[in-house]
């Protein structure tokens, strides 16, 4: 990992009994690395489901030691981790929306970081599709965590 690197993270999430939906397979969030080992990183994500979503920051987070990690894709870099986290923390949680998920929240956070000039992404929908493909590939191959740049 790169110090100050901002990564979209995909984690395995075991499918609930009888549910093989990809939405139940991946958990989406952001990780900001503080050093190349992935130790002492900051993990920003929403947890819960249905009407109980809540924002959570995990610090310190050991990104590369997570047993459920599938992919980390670097989308930007910052010298001001605190500023990036403050922007991410302000991304709304739409509990009234039937389409709200950890994925939609994560991509909303990417859009906010993009507006702030921390992430430079011309096609957020394309990035989301690419993350789907990376996650599906990793999930079907039962891969160990993989960094994409």
N, C-alpha and C positions, 0 to 999 in steps of 0.2 A: 504494500500500500504506500501511498505517497503522503507525507506530512501535509495536513491541510486539505487533502483530497476529499471531495464530496462524491459519495457513491450511492447509486440506487442499489438497494439490497433486496434480494429475494430469499426467503427462507421456506423450507418444507413446512407444510402444515398438514398433518395426517387427515385424510378424508374421513368425515364422519360416517358412521355405519350406513352403507348403501349409497353414499353420495360420492361420486367420482368427479364432480365438477372441478375444473381447474381453479375456480375461485376458492375452493376449499383446499386446494393443494399448495398454493403459494401465499405467503404473507409478504407484503411490500412495505418498505420503509426507506429511510436514508441513514447512512453512516458517514460521519466525518472523522477521518483518521488523524491522530495526533503524532503518529510515528510510523515507520515502515513495517513494524511488526504487527500492527493492528491493535496492539494493547492500548489501553487508556483512551480508546476512541469514544465518540459520542453517537449513540443510537437514538434516532428520532422516528417515532411511528405512532400510529393509533391502534388501540387494542379494544377488544370487545366484540360487538356485533349487534345487528338489528338496531335497537334504540339505546344501546348502552355504550356507545363509542366514547373513548377518552384518549387524550393526547398523553404520551409518555416519553420522557427522556431517560435513557439509561447511561449513566456515567459512573465509573469507567466501564466501557464495554470492550471485551476482547473479541474483535470481529472475526479473526481467522481461526479462533478456537471454538466457534459456535458449531455444535453438532447438527443443527438444522439448516445452516447456511447452504445455499445453492450457488448464488452468483452475487458478485459485487461489480458494478459497472461504473467506472469513474466518469462523472459528467462535468466536473469542474474542480477548482482548487481555490482556497482562500487563505489569506494571512490573518483574517479576523474571524476565528471560529465562533466567538461570542455573537458577532453580528449575524452570521448565518443562522445560528440557532434561534436568535430572537425573531428573525423573519419566519423561520419554519414554525415556531411556536404560535404565531399569529394566524396560521392557515386555518380557516373555519372547519368545524366538524358539522356536517349536515345530517343530523340524526333524523330529521323529518323526511329525508329523501330515501326512496326505496332503492336508488342506484348507488348510494354512498357505500364505499368499501375502503379498506386500507390502500388499495390500488388507486382509487380516484383521489384520495387525500394525498398520497405520495406524488402523483402527477400534478396536483394543485400546488404542492410545495415546490416542485421543480419549476412550475410556471412563475411562482413568486420569486424564486432565486434568479430566474431568467430576467424578470422585470428589474430586479435590483442590480443586474450586471455581474452577479457572482457566477452564474452558469450561463453559458452561451449556447443556446439550442435553437436552431431555426425551425425545427419540426418536432414538437413535443409529442404529437400523435404518432409520428414515425418512431420516436424513441421508445414509446410505450409498446408499439408492435415488436420492436427489436428485443425489448426486455422479455416479452411473452415468448418469443422464439428461443432466446437463451435459457429461460426458465424451463420451457418444455423439453428442450434438448437435455439439460442437466437432470431434470426429473426422470426422463425416460432412460437415461444412461446411469442413473443413480450415482452421479458424479460427486466428487469432493468439491469444496468451495473453490471457485475459479474467479480470477480477476479479469475483467475486460477493460480495455482502455480505448 
